[in-house]
Amino acid sequence: MKQFKAFENCAVEFCITNEYIIKGKSWNCIDHWLNKSENQFNKSDLQYLKALNNSYVSVYQIISVVPGQSMELQNMIETDELPIIIANKAMSKTVLEQWYIHHCDELAHKTNKPAFH
């Protein structure tokens, strides 16, 4: 069950940051919270919610690993995307799972493709 906790967290993040069309207009849970109750959040919470709302989360399958150098990942949500390579020495040494959840901060995920580093 522990391996599904990360997927559960990502599912919640996806649901609250996703754009939904309601009555012909775009709606987002975090924007709704902030518009209706912004004064109920402290500065740190506001910063976190705004950053979360401008982030991109996806699930990737690890295709290959070059230990100490890089990992090749395939996006399992946007399957038409080409695989990406993440050059990360420490991570590529310790990867044990077949799945990797990547969270890119401060991206306009609703209109732009994610940039990986």
C-alpha positions as MATLAB code, in Angstrom:
seq = 'MKQFKAFENCAVEFCITNEYIIKGKSWNCIDHWLNKSENQFNKSDLQYLKALNNSYVSVYQIISVVPGQSMELQNMIETDELPIIIANKAMSKTVLEQWYIHHCDELAHKTNKPAFH';
ca = [
       0.000    0.000    0.000;
       2.894    2.368    0.675;
       3.794    2.485   -3.041;
       0.368    3.938   -3.867;
       0.647    6.862   -1.419;
       2.619    8.941   -3.938;
       0.009    8.242   -6.622;
      -2.751    9.205   -4.184;
      -1.042   12.512   -3.399;
      -0.612   13.256   -7.100;
      -4.258   12.447   -7.803;
      -5.348   14.956   -5.164;
      -2.949   17.593   -6.525;
      -4.227   16.970  -10.047;
      -7.850   17.359   -8.987;
      -7.339   20.624   -7.117;
      -5.054   22.214   -9.728;
      -6.852   21.042  -12.867;
      -8.964   23.433  -14.944;
     -12.595   22.342  -15.296;
     -15.218   23.784  -17.631;
     -18.356   24.600  -15.640;
     -21.254   26.434  -17.294;
     -18.944   27.362  -20.164;
     -16.291   28.928  -17.908;
     -12.949   27.685  -16.655;
     -12.937   26.762  -12.936;
     -10.086   25.690  -10.671;
     -10.396   24.610   -7.030;
      -7.389   26.564   -5.729;
      -8.436   29.723   -7.557;
     -11.893   29.281   -6.052;
     -10.462   28.896   -2.527;
      -8.244   31.922   -2.949;
     -11.030   34.101   -4.383;
     -13.519   33.147   -1.670;
     -11.304   32.690    1.392;
      -7.904   34.260    0.796;
      -7.987   36.055    4.155;
      -8.263   32.685    5.956;
      -4.796   31.590    4.786;
      -1.509   32.789    6.218;
       1.241   34.095    3.930;
       3.045   30.747    3.785;
      -0.153   28.867    2.891;
      -0.951   31.401    0.160;
       2.518   31.043   -1.334;
       2.234   27.256   -1.267;
      -1.224   27.180   -2.874;
      -0.187   29.619   -5.607;
       2.988   27.629   -6.333;
       1.047   24.358   -6.343;
      -1.496   25.832   -8.735;
       1.324   26.797  -11.119;
       3.057   23.432  -11.018;
       2.911   20.339  -13.184;
       2.656   16.775  -11.877;
       2.844   13.686  -14.001;
       3.595    9.981  -13.702;
       6.514    8.517  -15.592;
       7.637    4.993  -16.252;
      11.373    4.515  -15.983;
      12.547    3.124  -19.301;
      16.251    2.928  -18.582;
      18.827    3.976  -16.001;
      22.526    4.679  -16.480;
      23.712    4.414  -12.846;
      25.473    7.556  -11.688;
      24.452    9.495  -14.827;
      20.837    9.639  -15.964;
      17.359    8.138  -16.294;
      15.119    7.903  -19.348;
      11.421    8.403  -18.544;
       8.175    8.021  -20.480;
       5.201   10.191  -19.534;
       2.303    7.839  -18.781;
      -0.338   10.601  -18.711;
       0.594   12.360  -21.943;
       1.584    9.226  -23.829;
       2.200   11.038  -27.124;
       5.156   12.890  -25.571;
       8.669   11.724  -26.392;
      10.689   10.144  -23.571;
      12.784   12.551  -21.523;
      16.229   12.107  -20.028;
      16.962   13.457  -16.568;
      20.645   13.822  -15.785;
      20.827   13.287  -12.036;
      23.775   11.376  -10.600;
      22.350   10.734   -7.140;
      18.862    9.758   -8.294;
      20.094    7.440  -11.019;
      22.136    5.505   -8.420;
      19.200    4.870   -6.097;
      16.245    4.232   -8.425;
      14.569    1.010   -7.392;
      10.999    1.535   -8.538;
       9.634    1.217  -12.063;
       7.557    4.376  -11.625;
       8.659    7.908  -10.947;
       6.459   10.885  -10.123;
       7.952   14.165  -11.215;
       6.732   17.461   -9.832;
       7.937   20.524  -11.725;
       7.486   23.725   -9.756;
       6.323   27.069  -11.104;
       5.157   25.988  -14.538;
       2.141   27.271  -16.374;
       0.951   23.687  -16.891;
      -2.433   24.725  -18.182;
      -0.998   26.323  -21.301;
       2.647   25.262  -21.608;
       4.453   21.943  -21.748;
       6.662   21.196  -18.741;
      10.366   22.026  -18.801;
      12.562   19.444  -17.146;
      15.911   19.961  -15.538;
];
